[in-house]
Structures are given as structure tokens and as C-alpha cells.
Amino acid sequence: MHVNRRTAITLTAMLLAAAAPTVAQASPATESGAAPSACRPANHTAKITDAPAGAGHHHYRVTLKAPRGYDPCELAGSPTDVRFSDHGSQTPLTAGRYGDQHTAVTFGPGHPVHFDIQVPNDARQASADEASFTLQAPDGQIPGTSFAEGTLKVAEGTLIGPLRQGA
């Protein structure tokens, strides 16, 4: 029985020693004081809502918000690689872009941003309940795919506007 107790103590010491490097590796990020970027897809939410219609177009607003605890970041232009899906089935539609693609906006906690989805009224429309997209920074793409939920209709000729300040 004395040998079993010694084995148990040795095993416990080995497990504690193995766990120590894991804790130490996580500590520097916490100590640096830098929070993760709000621009990363996992660090913000996005919602699609109806917006006022224009001449010959229906508009939807996609609003992005970041909760407290994330660092603000810079975004610019229209999101790219925009895809629409309905109940998990992707539509075959690809969306274009319009507007100024160079003006930067600040995004983060307390600084929501939005972009416009412009859909022609005279085209055959398909229902969708989700949009996926890649955000753009002034110097290139933000890695990863963001998602927004909300009911909308899309069609050939759908265009995505640039990011703007506000909700």
C-alpha cells in the first residue's frame, strides 16, 4: 500500500507540472492588456433589417455590433464574398459592390457600423435568412467569415454598399 501512495503522489506531481506550462502560456496575453479585435468574426454580431426603399430598389441594413471587452478596429469599403442562404441552402447569387471603397470607419464597442444591401425590384427574387461576408480593413481582408441573420429577398443585380458609422 505504501508503494501505491508514493505512485499516486508522483503521478499528481507530474500532472501539476504538465498543467503549469499551459497556464504560463496563457498569461502573457492577459498581462499585455490588449483585448481581441472587434473585427474578428467571432467577436461581433450582425443583424439584417428592412431599410427604406429607393427608386427601383429594396434596401436592407446589416448592422454590426461588438460587445464590451474588444478593441476597436478600422474597416473600409464593402464586405466581399457575400453569400446568401435560406434555411441552410445557399442561393446561387453573387453580389456586386457600390460606393466609396476607401473611406475607413471605426468599429468596436459603442461604435456600431452598418452596410446596405440593395436589391432590384424588377428581378426575380429569392428568399434568404442569412448573409455571410468577409470584412475589409483599409489594408486588406479581415480573416474569417462573418454572418448576419434576418429575413430578406435577393436577386441578380444585388449590390453591397460600403460600411458606414452608426446603427
Residue pairs with C-beta under 8 A, 6 or more apart in sequence:
34 71
35 69
35 70
35 71
36 43
36 70
36 71
37 43
37 70
37 71
37 73
38 44
38 66
38 70
38 71
38 72
38 73
38 107
38 108
38 109
39 73
39 74
39 75
39 107
39 135
39 137
39 142
40 142
40 143
40 144
41 135
41 142
41 144
41 145
41 146
41 147
42 144
43 66
43 70
44 64
44 65
44 66
44 70
44 107
44 146
45 64
45 65
45 66
45 67
46 62
46 63
46 64
46 65
46 131
46 146
46 147
46 148
46 149
47 62
47 63
47 148
47 149
47 150
48 60
48 61
48 62
48 117
48 131
48 148
48 149
48 150
48 151
48 152
49 60
49 61
49 63
49 150
50 59
50 60
50 61
51 59
51 60
51 61
51 116
52 59
53 59
53 121
54 118
56 120
56 121
56 122
57 118
57 119
57 120
57 121
58 118
58 119
58 121
58 153
59 116
59 117
59 118
59 119
60 116
60 117
60 119
60 150
60 152
61 114
61 115
61 116
61 117
62 114
62 115
62 116
62 117
62 131
62 148
62 150
63 112
63 113
63 114
63 167
64 107
64 112
64 113
64 114
64 146
64 148
65 112
65 167
66 72
66 107
66 108
66 109
66 111
66 112
67 109
68 109
69 109
70 108
70 109
71 108
72 106
72 107
72 108
72 109
72 111
73 106
73 107
73 108
73 137
74 104
74 105
74 106
74 107
74 137
74 138
75 104
75 105
75 107
75 113
75 135
75 136
75 137
75 142
75 163
76 101
76 102
76 103
76 104
76 105
76 136
76 137
76 138
76 162
76 163
77 97
77 100
77 101
77 102
77 103
77 136
77 162
77 163
78 97
78 98
78 99
78 101
78 115
78 136
78 160
78 161
78 162
78 163
79 115
79 133
79 134
79 135
79 136
79 146
79 160
79 163
80 97
80 133
80 134
80 136
80 141
81 132
81 133
81 134
81 145
82 94
82 95
82 131
82 132
82 133
82 160
83 90
83 91
83 93
83 94
83 131
83 132
83 133
84 90
84 91
84 93
84 95
84 126
84 128
84 130
84 131
84 152
84 154
85 91
85 128
85 129
85 130
85 131
85 132
86 126
86 127
86 128
86 129
86 130
87 129
91 126
91 128
91 154
93 126
93 154
93 155
93 156
93 158
95 117
95 154
95 158
95 159
95 160
96 157
96 158
96 159
96 160
97 159
97 160
97 161
97 162
98 118
98 159
98 160
98 161
98 162
99 161
99 162
100 162
101 136
101 162
102 138
103 162
104 138
105 113
105 163
105 164
105 165
106 165
107 113
107 163
111 165
112 166
112 167
113 163
113 164
113 165
113 166
114 163
114 164
114 166
114 167
115 160
115 161
115 162
115 163
115 164
116 160
116 161
117 131
117 152
117 154
117 158
117 159
117 160
117 161
118 158
118 159
118 160
118 161
119 125
119 152
119 153
119 154
119 155
119 157
119 158
120 155
120 156
120 157
120 158
123 155
123 156
123 157
124 155
124 156
125 153
125 154
125 155
126 153
126 154
126 155
127 151
127 152
127 153
128 151
128 152
128 153
128 154
129 149
129 150
129 151
129 152
130 147
130 148
130 149
130 150
131 147
131 148
131 152
132 145
132 146
132 147
132 148
133 145
133 146
133 148
133 160
134 141
134 142
134 144
134 145
134 146
135 141
135 142
135 146
135 163
136 142
136 163
